[in-house]
Amino acid sequence: MKKHILWASSGLLLPMVTSCGGSSEIKQPNIIYIMCDDLGYNDLACYGQQYINTPNLDRMAKEGMRFTQAYAGSPVSAPSRASFMTGQHTGHTEVRGNKEYWRDVPMIPMGVNEEFSRVGQHPYDSAHVILPEIMKDNGYTTGMFGKWAGGYEGSVSTPDKRGIDEYYGYVCQFQAHLYYPNFLNRYSKSKGDKEVVRITLEDNIPHPQHGEGYENRTQYSADMIHQTALEWIDNQDGKQPFFGVFTYTLPHAELVQPEDSILQYYKEKFTEDQDWIAPHWSRYNTSLHAHAQFAAMVTRLDTYVGEVLAKLKEKGFDKNTLVIFTSDNGPHMEGGADPDFFGHNAILRGTKRQTHEGGVRVPFIAWGPGMVPAGVVNDHQLAFYDLMPTFCELAGVKDYVAKYTNPSKEVDYFDGLSFAKTLTGKEGQQAHDFLYWEFEETNQVAVRMGDWKMVSKAGKPHLYDLSKDVHEDNDIAEQHPDIVKKMVEIAHSQHTESPYFKVTMPVVE
């Protein structure tokens, strides 16, 4: 084998292993990672949902592995995605909250509307490698479709600079709150793009982005992003492995979609529904038949997943492709969403923005015929930062930490553990001693250690025994001061100071 040393976009020296013929000597699996937006733990039929049809995801679980104790990186979007991308938990990763960069910028005209001249969130650390860079460096072609949320337009961290060959979607997650937007972002080598560009949605911009007239817009972003993802799969020729990240925006608010058969089915099912009338200050538009809208968005998402699996089979890739489906965090309560009606989290406490189980425990399904054992329900505890080492192991990357640590950084953190053994049905899986989260917006810190769960709010720790109290109703911190002390010590050992995202660390009184 020839070993090449390449300069990655982050400035790191990265090794790439290829055969003399230019293709991998090991038949590396294709990997597609589907992360939807704000789907609750109980929102799929295979997890217990009673009102919503999800036949494709149910089949995916039946033919693969369904996890019951999988955790997002954070209870909100941007840091959860950062945890996946960087292999770091929120005590170490650069992006720990939804810090926006579209505020206080000049506005520009776009049809009958005005639009921000710059959009996006806080960028990933350019000196720390992210997952697409690793995969690309090891022979994969890379595509990402959906929400980026890892840097604002023109920043040091946009898809074109971070190992992505083809991108289409929302660079800015705030923009993704509207499904009929003024524009989407694209970076496509095949189309000659040199950087991330805006693609104006010409059929949308003659109509208002908010209020009366919005219903006349026709370019529905979720469908457009999904179709582009399918085209990307269709364009693969099997000569090199591919790594796809499909960060679908469904079923995040706003609750709106085309008036098609999926929506009509639920309108007829929920004959006594409710409307959500948007206040004048809302980022969302009014949603009529809000229950039907939410349910239809989940079924629409399920349809997308079914079409991805069908496309893989059509292309002959299904026997060498790992597909993972999950959600970025727990369910939202915005734009007319009604978690209580659907029982989004079933037995779990809390929703999005909380480090209780309902904010961070997510549905997680792995599918790969001949790779992932079929019909398995697994209780292995994993978090999003475990995906980097897992994908590296499956791709044949040896000792990824040694290869991709940046020597110019005082400490370059990699927090994950590969769960490839679990995925492939092998013995000897290493377990985490603990999992860790922190979140500035609600000033919470959380640690899970075995069945113990500590949730600290504004510095005050609360303790729960998940083996007896998965809903986290009974705070038993006073009965177990030794356990609290140990978990507080873990929290302090995992926290690094951030100039942008501040939390009150727990203390033992």
C-alpha positions as CSV (number, residue, x, y, z in Angstrom):
1,M,0.0,0.0,0.0
2,K,1.0,3.5,-0.6
3,K,0.6,6.0,2.2
4,H,0.1,9.6,1.3
5,I,0.3,12.5,3.6
6,L,-2.3,15.2,2.8
7,W,-3.0,18.7,4.1
8,A,-6.6,18.6,5.2
9,S,-8.7,21.8,5.0
10,S,-8.4,22.1,8.8
11,G,-4.6,22.4,8.5
12,L,-3.9,18.9,9.9
13,L,-1.6,16.4,8.4
14,L,-3.8,13.5,7.5
15,P,-2.7,10.1,6.2
16,M,-4.6,8.4,3.4
17,V,-4.2,4.7,2.5
18,T,-4.9,3.5,-1.0
19,S,-3.9,0.6,-3.2
20,C,-1.7,1.0,-6.1
21,G,-4.7,1.0,-8.4
22,G,-6.3,3.9,-6.5
23,S,-9.2,1.9,-4.8
24,S,-9.3,0.6,-1.3
25,E,-7.7,-2.9,-0.7
26,I,-10.3,-3.5,1.9
27,K,-13.9,-3.5,0.7
28,Q,-15.1,-0.7,2.9
29,P,-18.8,-0.4,3.6
30,N,-20.8,2.5,2.3
31,I,-22.3,4.5,5.2
32,I,-25.5,6.6,5.2
33,Y,-26.3,8.4,8.4
34,I,-29.8,9.8,8.5
35,M,-30.5,12.3,11.3
36,C,-33.9,13.8,11.4
37,D,-35.0,16.8,13.5
38,D,-36.8,16.8,16.8
39,L,-38.3,13.3,16.6
40,G,-39.2,12.0,20.0
41,Y,-38.2,8.7,21.4
42,N,-41.8,7.3,21.1
43,D,-42.6,8.9,17.7
44,L,-42.1,5.7,15.6
45,A,-44.4,2.7,15.7
46,C,-41.5,0.4,16.4
47,Y,-40.9,2.4,19.6
48,G,-44.5,2.3,20.6
49,Q,-46.2,5.2,18.7
50,Q,-50.0,4.5,18.3
51,Y,-51.1,7.3,16.0
52,I,-48.5,7.5,13.3
53,N,-47.6,5.1,10.5
54,T,-43.9,4.4,10.0
55,P,-43.8,1.1,8.0
56,N,-40.3,1.7,6.4
57,L,-38.6,2.5,9.7
58,D,-40.4,-0.4,11.3
59,R,-39.1,-2.7,8.6
60,M,-35.7,-1.2,9.0
61,A,-35.8,-2.1,12.7
62,K,-37.1,-5.6,12.0
63,E,-34.3,-6.2,9.4
64,G,-31.7,-4.6,11.6
65,M,-30.9,-3.4,15.2
66,R,-33.0,-1.1,17.3
67,F,-31.3,0.6,20.2
68,T,-33.2,1.5,23.4
69,Q,-30.5,3.6,25.1
70,A,-28.9,5.7,22.4
71,Y,-28.3,9.4,23.2
72,A,-28.0,12.6,21.2
73,G,-25.0,14.8,21.7
74,S,-27.1,17.6,23.1
75,P,-30.8,18.5,23.7
76,V,-30.7,21.0,20.8
77,S,-29.6,20.9,17.2
78,A,-26.3,22.6,16.6
79,P,-24.3,21.1,19.5
80,S,-25.9,17.7,18.9
81,R,-24.6,17.7,15.3
82,A,-21.3,19.0,16.5
83,S,-20.9,16.0,18.8
84,F,-21.5,13.6,15.8
85,M,-19.2,15.5,13.6
86,T,-16.3,16.0,16.0
87,G,-16.5,12.9,18.1
88,Q,-16.6,15.1,21.2
89,H,-19.1,15.6,24.0
90,T,-20.4,19.1,24.9
91,G,-17.8,19.6,27.6
92,H,-15.1,19.5,24.9
93,T,-16.5,20.4,21.5
94,E,-16.4,24.0,20.2
95,V,-20.1,24.3,19.4
96,R,-22.2,23.8,22.6
97,G,-25.3,25.8,21.8
98,N,-27.3,27.5,19.0
99,K,-25.1,30.7,18.7
100,E,-26.4,32.7,15.7
101,Y,-24.5,34.8,13.2
102,W,-27.3,36.3,11.2
103,R,-28.2,38.9,13.8
104,D,-27.4,42.6,13.1
105,V,-26.3,42.1,9.5
106,P,-27.6,44.2,6.5
107,M,-30.7,42.9,4.8
108,I,-30.9,42.3,1.1
109,P,-33.9,42.1,-1.2
110,M,-35.1,38.7,-2.4
111,G,-38.3,39.0,-4.5
112,V,-41.0,40.6,-2.4
113,N,-39.0,39.7,0.7
114,E,-36.0,40.8,2.6
115,E,-33.3,38.3,3.6
116,F,-30.3,38.3,5.9
117,S,-27.1,39.0,4.0
118,R,-25.3,36.3,6.2
119,V,-26.8,33.3,7.9
120,G,-25.5,30.5,10.0
121,Q,-24.2,29.3,13.4
122,H,-21.0,29.1,15.4
123,P,-18.3,27.3,13.4
124,Y,-16.7,24.0,14.2
125,D,-13.1,24.3,15.4
126,S,-11.0,24.4,12.2
127,A,-8.0,22.8,14.0
128,H,-10.0,19.7,15.0
129,V,-10.8,17.1,12.3
130,I,-14.4,16.3,11.6
131,L,-15.9,13.0,10.4
132,P,-16.4,13.8,6.7
133,E,-12.7,14.8,6.5
134,I,-11.7,11.5,7.9
135,M,-13.9,9.5,5.6
136,K,-12.8,11.5,2.6
137,D,-9.2,11.0,3.6
138,N,-9.7,7.2,3.6
139,G,-11.1,6.9,0.1
140,Y,-14.8,7.8,0.5
141,T,-16.7,10.2,-1.6
142,T,-18.8,12.4,0.7
143,G,-22.3,14.0,0.4
144,M,-24.4,15.9,2.9
145,F,-28.0,17.0,2.4
146,G,-30.0,19.0,4.9
147,K,-29.0,21.1,7.9
148,W,-25.3,22.0,8.3
149,A,-25.3,24.2,11.5
150,G,-21.5,24.0,11.7
151,G,-20.6,27.5,10.7
152,Y,-22.0,30.6,9.1
153,E,-21.7,31.6,5.4
154,G,-18.1,32.6,4.7
155,S,-16.7,31.2,7.9
156,V,-13.8,28.8,8.4
157,S,-16.2,25.9,8.7
158,T,-18.6,25.5,5.8
159,P,-19.2,22.2,3.9
160,D,-16.8,23.1,1.1
161,K,-14.0,23.5,3.6
162,R,-14.7,20.5,5.8
163,G,-14.5,17.4,3.5
164,I,-17.9,17.5,1.8
165,D,-17.9,16.8,-1.9
166,E,-21.6,17.6,-2.5
167,Y,-23.9,19.6,-0.3
168,Y,-27.4,20.9,-0.6
169,G,-29.6,22.2,2.2
170,Y,-29.6,24.8,4.9
171,V,-26.2,26.1,6.0
172,C,-28.2,27.9,8.7
173,Q,-30.5,26.0,11.0
174,F,-32.6,29.1,11.8
175,Q,-33.5,29.3,8.1
176,A,-34.6,25.7,8.3
177,H,-37.5,26.7,10.5
178,L,-39.4,27.6,7.3
179,Y,-40.1,24.8,4.8
180,Y,-40.8,27.1,1.9
181,P,-37.7,29.4,2.2
182,N,-36.3,32.1,-0.1
183,F,-33.2,30.1,-0.8
184,L,-31.1,27.0,0.0
185,N,-27.4,26.6,0.0
186,R,-25.3,24.4,-2.3
187,Y,-21.7,23.2,-2.8
188,S,-21.3,20.9,-5.7
189,K,-18.0,20.1,-7.4
190,S,-19.9,18.5,-10.2
191,K,-21.7,21.8,-10.9
192,G,-18.5,23.8,-10.7
193,D,-19.1,25.5,-7.3
194,K,-15.9,26.9,-5.8
195,E,-17.6,27.6,-2.4
196,V,-21.0,27.4,-0.8
197,V,-23.5,29.4,-2.8
198,R,-27.1,30.4,-2.4
199,I,-29.7,28.9,-4.7
200,T,-32.7,31.2,-5.0
201,L,-36.0,29.4,-5.0
202,E,-37.6,31.4,-7.8
203,D,-41.1,30.1,-7.4
204,N,-41.2,31.0,-3.7
205,I,-39.8,34.6,-3.7
206,P,-42.7,36.3,-5.5
207,H,-44.8,35.4,-2.4
208,P,-44.4,36.6,1.2
209,Q,-42.3,34.5,3.5
210,H,-44.6,35.2,6.5
211,G,-48.3,35.6,6.8
212,E,-51.0,35.8,4.1
213,G,-49.7,34.6,0.7
214,Y,-47.1,32.2,2.1
215,E,-49.5,29.4,1.2
216,N,-48.8,30.2,-2.5
217,R,-45.2,29.1,-2.3
218,T,-44.6,25.7,-4.0
219,Q,-40.9,24.8,-3.5
220,Y,-41.0,22.6,-0.4
221,S,-37.4,22.3,0.9
222,A,-37.7,18.9,2.6
223,D,-38.7,17.2,-0.7
224,M,-36.1,19.1,-2.7
225,I,-33.3,18.1,-0.3
226,H,-34.4,14.5,-0.2
227,Q,-34.6,14.3,-4.0
228,T,-31.0,15.7,-4.3
229,A,-29.9,13.0,-1.8
230,L,-31.4,10.3,-3.9
231,E,-29.8,11.7,-7.0
232,W,-26.4,11.6,-5.2
233,I,-26.9,7.9,-4.4
234,D,-27.9,7.3,-8.0
235,N,-24.7,8.9,-9.3
236,Q,-22.5,6.6,-7.3
237,D,-20.8,4.1,-9.6
238,G,-19.5,1.6,-7.0
239,K,-15.8,2.3,-7.7
240,Q,-15.3,4.0,-4.3
241,P,-17.2,3.8,-1.1
242,F,-19.5,6.6,-0.2
243,F,-20.4,8.4,3.0
244,G,-23.7,10.2,3.1
245,V,-25.0,12.4,5.8
246,F,-28.8,13.1,5.4
247,T,-29.8,15.7,8.0
248,Y,-33.5,15.9,7.1
249,T,-35.4,18.7,8.7
250,L,-38.7,16.8,9.3
251,P,-40.6,16.9,11.7
252,H,-39.2,20.2,13.1
253,A,-41.6,23.1,13.2
254,E,-43.0,24.8,11.2
255,L,-45.8,22.3,10.8
256,V,-46.6,22.6,7.1
257,Q,-46.2,20.5,3.9
258,P,-47.8,19.9,0.5
259,E,-51.5,19.0,0.4
260,D,-50.9,15.5,-0.8
261,S,-52.3,12.0,0.1
262,I,-50.1,11.7,3.1
263,L,-51.5,14.8,4.7
264,Q,-55.1,14.1,3.6
265,Y,-54.9,10.7,5.3
266,Y,-54.2,12.2,8.7
267,K,-56.7,15.0,8.2
268,E,-59.4,12.3,7.8
269,K,-57.9,10.4,10.7
270,F,-57.8,13.3,13.1
271,T,-61.3,14.7,12.5
272,E,-61.2,16.7,15.8
273,D,-57.9,18.5,15.2
274,Q,-56.5,21.9,16.3
275,D,-55.1,24.9,14.5
276,W,-52.1,26.9,15.6
277,I,-52.4,30.5,14.7
278,A,-49.0,32.2,14.6
279,P,-48.6,35.4,16.6
280,H,-47.2,38.3,14.6
281,W,-43.7,37.9,16.2
282,S,-43.3,34.2,15.4
283,R,-40.7,32.8,13.2
284,Y,-43.2,30.2,12.1
285,N,-46.3,30.5,10.0
286,T,-49.8,29.4,11.0
287,S,-50.4,25.7,10.9
288,L,-53.9,24.4,10.2
289,H,-54.7,20.8,11.4
290,A,-51.6,20.8,13.5
291,H,-51.9,17.1,14.7
292,A,-52.4,15.9,11.1
293,Q,-49.5,18.1,10.0
294,F,-47.1,16.6,12.5
295,A,-48.2,13.0,11.9
296,A,-47.9,13.5,8.2
297,M,-44.4,14.9,8.5
298,V,-43.3,11.8,10.4
299,T,-44.8,9.5,7.8
300,R,-43.3,11.7,5.0
301,L,-39.9,11.2,6.7
302,D,-40.6,7.5,6.9
303,T,-41.3,7.5,3.1
304,Y,-38.0,9.2,2.5
305,V,-36.2,6.5,4.4
306,G,-38.0,3.8,2.4
307,E,-37.0,5.5,-0.9
308,V,-33.3,5.6,0.3
309,L,-33.4,1.9,1.0
310,A,-35.1,1.2,-2.3
311,K,-32.5,3.2,-4.2
312,L,-29.7,1.3,-2.5
313,K,-31.3,-2.0,-3.6
314,E,-31.9,-0.7,-7.1
315,K,-28.2,0.2,-7.4
316,G,-27.0,-3.0,-5.9
317,F,-25.5,-1.3,-2.8
318,D,-27.8,-2.7,-0.2
319,K,-25.5,-5.7,0.7
320,N,-22.5,-3.4,1.5
321,T,-24.2,-0.3,3.0
322,L,-24.7,0.5,6.7
323,V,-27.7,2.8,7.2
324,I,-28.3,4.5,10.6
325,F,-31.4,6.5,11.4
326,T,-31.8,8.7,14.5
327,S,-32.9,12.1,15.7
328,D,-30.8,15.1,16.8
329,N,-32.6,15.5,20.1
330,G,-36.0,15.1,21.8
331,P,-39.3,16.6,20.6
332,H,-40.1,20.3,20.4
333,M,-43.1,22.2,21.7
334,E,-43.0,25.0,19.0
335,G,-45.2,26.1,16.2
336,G,-48.2,24.1,17.2
337,A,-46.5,20.8,18.2
338,D,-48.4,18.9,20.9
339,P,-46.1,16.3,22.6
340,D,-48.8,15.3,25.1
341,F,-51.3,14.3,22.4
342,F,-48.8,12.0,20.7
343,G,-47.0,10.8,23.8
344,H,-43.8,11.7,22.1
345,N,-41.6,10.5,24.9
346,A,-43.7,7.8,26.4
347,I,-42.1,7.0,29.7
348,L,-39.3,9.6,29.5
349,R,-39.3,13.0,31.2
350,G,-38.7,16.2,29.4
351,T,-38.4,17.5,25.8
352,K,-36.0,19.4,23.7
353,R,-33.6,21.8,25.6
354,Q,-33.6,19.5,28.7
355,T,-30.9,17.1,29.7
356,H,-33.5,14.8,31.2
357,E,-34.0,11.6,29.3
358,G,-36.7,13.0,27.0
359,G,-34.4,15.7,25.7
360,V,-31.4,13.5,24.9
361,R,-32.5,9.8,24.5
362,V,-33.4,9.3,20.9
363,P,-34.6,6.6,18.5
364,F,-31.7,4.9,16.9
365,I,-31.9,2.1,14.2
366,A,-29.0,0.4,12.3
367,W,-29.6,-1.5,9.1
368,G,-27.1,-3.4,7.0
369,P,-28.0,-6.8,5.5
370,G,-25.2,-9.3,6.1
371,M,-23.5,-6.7,8.4
372,V,-26.0,-5.9,11.2
373,P,-27.9,-8.8,12.8
374,A,-31.6,-8.7,12.0
375,G,-34.4,-8.3,14.6
376,V,-32.2,-7.3,17.5
377,V,-33.2,-4.9,20.2
378,N,-30.1,-3.7,22.0
379,D,-29.7,-1.8,25.3
380,H,-26.0,-0.7,24.7
381,Q,-25.5,2.8,26.0
382,L,-24.1,5.0,23.2
383,A,-23.9,8.7,22.3
384,F,-23.4,10.6,19.1
385,Y,-19.7,11.1,19.8
386,D,-19.3,7.3,19.5
387,L,-20.1,7.4,15.8
388,M,-16.7,8.7,14.7
389,P,-14.7,5.8,16.2
390,T,-17.4,3.4,15.0
391,F,-17.3,4.5,11.4
392,C,-13.5,4.7,11.5
393,E,-13.4,1.0,12.6
394,L,-15.8,-0.1,10.0
395,A,-13.9,1.8,7.3
396,G,-10.6,0.1,8.4
397,V,-9.0,3.2,9.9
398,K,-6.5,2.0,12.5
399,D,-6.0,4.1,15.6
400,Y,-7.9,7.2,14.4
401,V,-7.0,9.2,17.5
402,A,-3.2,8.9,16.8
403,K,-3.7,9.7,13.1
404,Y,-6.0,12.7,13.5
405,T,-4.9,14.4,16.7
406,N,-3.7,17.9,15.9
407,P,-0.2,18.3,17.6
408,S,-0.6,22.1,17.5
409,K,-3.5,21.9,20.1
410,E,-2.7,21.6,23.8
411,V,-5.3,18.9,24.0
412,D,-7.3,17.5,21.1
413,Y,-10.2,15.6,22.6
414,F,-11.7,12.4,21.2
415,D,-14.4,11.2,23.6
416,G,-16.1,8.3,21.8
417,L,-15.9,4.5,21.9
418,S,-16.5,2.4,18.9
419,F,-19.6,0.2,19.1
420,A,-18.8,-1.7,15.9
421,K,-18.8,-5.0,17.8
422,T,-22.3,-4.4,18.9
423,L,-23.4,-3.3,15.5
424,T,-22.0,-6.5,13.9
425,G,-23.1,-8.9,16.6
426,K,-19.7,-9.6,18.0
427,E,-18.7,-10.2,21.6
428,G,-16.3,-8.0,23.6
429,Q,-18.0,-4.6,23.3
430,Q,-16.4,-1.9,25.5
431,A,-18.9,0.1,27.6
432,H,-18.7,3.7,28.7
433,D,-17.9,4.4,32.3
434,F,-20.2,7.5,31.9
435,L,-21.9,9.8,29.4
436,Y,-21.7,13.6,29.7
437,W,-23.8,16.6,28.5
438,E,-23.8,20.3,29.3
439,F,-26.2,22.9,27.9
440,E,-25.9,26.7,28.4
441,E,-29.4,27.8,27.4
442,T,-31.1,26.0,30.3
443,N,-28.0,26.0,32.5
444,Q,-27.9,22.2,32.8
445,V,-25.2,19.6,33.2
446,A,-25.9,15.8,33.1
447,V,-24.0,12.6,33.7
448,R,-25.2,9.1,33.2
449,M,-23.1,6.4,35.0
450,G,-24.6,3.0,34.7
451,D,-28.2,3.3,35.8
452,W,-27.4,6.5,37.8
453,K,-28.4,9.8,36.1
454,M,-27.4,13.2,37.5
455,V,-29.1,16.3,36.2
456,S,-27.6,19.5,37.5
457,K,-29.7,22.7,37.2
458,A,-28.0,26.0,37.8
459,G,-25.4,24.1,39.9
460,K,-27.8,22.0,42.0
461,P,-27.4,18.3,41.3
462,H,-30.4,15.9,41.2
463,L,-30.0,12.2,41.2
464,Y,-32.2,9.4,39.7
465,D,-32.0,5.7,39.4
466,L,-33.1,4.9,35.9
467,S,-33.4,1.2,36.6
468,K,-36.4,2.0,38.9
469,D,-37.3,5.5,37.8
470,V,-36.8,6.0,34.1
471,H,-39.2,9.0,34.2
472,E,-36.8,10.8,36.7
473,D,-39.6,11.6,39.1
474,N,-37.8,10.8,42.4
475,D,-34.7,12.9,43.3
476,I,-32.6,10.7,45.6
477,A,-29.6,12.9,45.8
478,E,-29.9,13.2,49.6
479,Q,-30.0,9.5,50.1
480,H,-26.8,8.9,48.0
481,P,-24.3,11.7,48.7
482,D,-21.4,9.4,47.7
483,I,-22.8,8.8,44.3
484,V,-23.6,12.5,43.8
485,K,-20.1,13.4,44.8
486,K,-18.6,11.0,42.3
487,M,-20.8,12.2,39.5
488,V,-20.0,15.9,40.3
489,E,-16.3,15.0,40.1
490,I,-16.9,13.4,36.7
491,A,-18.7,16.5,35.5
492,H,-15.8,18.8,36.5
493,S,-13.2,16.4,35.0
494,Q,-15.1,16.6,31.6
495,H,-15.8,20.3,31.5
496,T,-13.5,22.7,29.7
497,E,-14.2,26.5,29.7
498,S,-15.7,28.0,26.6
499,P,-15.7,31.8,25.9
500,Y,-19.1,31.4,24.1
501,F,-21.1,28.9,26.1
502,K,-21.2,29.2,29.9
503,V,-22.8,26.8,32.4
504,T,-22.9,26.6,36.2
505,M,-21.0,23.5,37.2
506,P,-22.6,21.3,39.9
507,V,-21.4,21.6,43.5
508,V,-22.0,19.3,46.5
509,E,-23.4,21.3,49.4
